[in-house]
Every structure is written in C-alpha cells, then in structure tokens.
Amino acid sequence: MPVCVAAVAVDIYCEYALVKRGESSVAWAIFHGTLKVAADILPLALATFGPVGSLIGVGFSIGTRWCSDYIRKLEAEIGEMLPVA
C-alpha cells in the first residue's frame, strides 16, 4: 500500500511540474494524472485475486503508462502540424 501511495504522489507531482514548465495543459495533465492514478491503484484492488490478479494489475499499469506516453507524443506531433494563428 505505501508503494501505491508513493506512486500516486509522484505521478501528481510530475504532472504538476509539466504544467508549470509549460509542456502540458491543465486539461491534459488532469487526463494523464487520472489515468496514471487509476493504474497505480488497480494492482492493489486486483491483489485480492492472488498472484494472477497482481500480474494483471501490474501489466495494466505498465500498459497504461505506455499509452499515456504515446498519447503525449501524438499530441506533440499534432501540435507541430497545426498552423500558428
């Protein structure tokens, strides 16, 4: 449980830092932060199903982080293609 709490705190801080540096909007930071927090808590909820539940939870967490990173890259590519108004 302390690992999940620490992971949630780190995710929230990282999203805050991205917004502060201007690398992300508040809306996208909320989206990615919520996605990562759900991924951090899911293994804890699935642990009641034993080792298989834990493996599924960890796999989901890793997959969610990969998807979040991929979405950020797509967002950056789309931003580069749009004309500056």
Residue pairs with C-beta under 8 A, 6 or more apart in sequence:
1 44
4 40
4 41
4 43
4 44
7 40
8 37
8 40
8 41
11 33
11 36
11 37
11 40
12 33
12 37
15 24
15 29
15 30
15 32
15 33
15 36
16 29
18 24
18 29
19 25
19 26
19 29
24 32
24 72
28 72
28 75
32 68
32 71
32 72
35 64
35 67
35 68
36 64
36 65
36 68
38 64
39 60
39 61
39 64
39 65
40 61
42 57
42 60
42 61
43 54
43 57
43 58
43 60
43 61
44 57
45 57
46 53
46 54
46 56
46 57
47 53
47 54
47 57
49 56
